[in-house]
């Protein structure tokens, strides 16, 4: 009887360990947006972890001030001097002098 209980206990611990391991796996979190400007059609933009993907470029997250988030290929010392500024609440994306209106998918 003791050996049977010990085997059951080991199986239970192994099962719980596997279950916890599966639950702990991190899912990749991202948000997809459709952006457009007066001169361009719809352009997809993806915010994935601490990176923005837009027009084939990957920009790193440089920080936020208020509602605005800043992105650049190489973050400058002054966050506000980043090449891209995104305001998620309004969907406004300013990147390299161009203005885009973005909507979340």
N, C-alpha and C positions, 0 to 999 in steps of 0.2 A: 504494500500500500504506500509506503514511504517513497519508493522509487517512482511510482505512477504520479504521485502528487508533485514530486520534484520535476519530472518531465513536463507536466502540465504547466507548472510555474515558469519553467524556462521558455516554453512555447508562448505563453502569455507575454512575458517580458520581451521576447523577440518580436512578436506581433505589434506590441505597443511601440517598440523602437522604430520599426518600419513605418508605422502610421505617423509617428511624430516626424520622422525624416521626410516623408512625403508632404506633410503639412508645412514644413519649414522651407521647402523649396521656394525660392523667390520667383514670382512671375514678373516678366518684364512689363513695366508700366509705361504707357505712352499715350499721347493724345494726338489725333490727326485733325488737321485743319485744311480747309480750302481757302486760298488767298487769291485775291484779284486786285488789279489796278486798272486805271483807265486805259493803259496801253497794252496790258497783258491779259490773257484769258485766265482761267482757273489754274493755279499753281498749288500743288500739294505742299504742306509744311507739317513736319512731325516734331513734336517735343518728346524726347525719350530720355528719361533720367535727367542728367544735367547737360543735355545737348539738343541743339536745334538742327534739323535737316531741312534745307531749303535750296531749291535749284541746284541740287547736286553737291552743295557745300555742307560741311558739318561745322557748326559754330558751338563753342563751349559757353556754358552759363558763367557769367561774370559777376552776377549779383543783382539785387533788386533795391529799388528806392521807391517807397510808396507802392503804387499799382504797377509800376513799370519794371520789367525784367530786361537785363542787358546781356547780349551775346556777342562773341567775337571769336575769330580763329586764334588769336592770342590776346588775352585780356589785358587792357591797358591799366596803368596805375590808377587813373581816374575812371571809375566804372561808367560814368556818364559819357565818356568818349568812345564807348564801344561802337562797332559798326552797325549793330542791330538793336533796336528797342522794341519790345513787344509789350502790349497792354492787354492781357487776357480778358479783362472785364468788358472792353469795347471791341476787341479783335483787331486793334490798330497795330500794324507792323511797319516800322520805319527802318529801312535797310539800305545802306549806301545811297542815301538821297532820294530813294523811291518810297512812296507810301502805298501800302496794301491794306485792304479790308479783308479780314479773315473770319470765317465762321467754323466753329467746331463741328466735327462729324460725329 
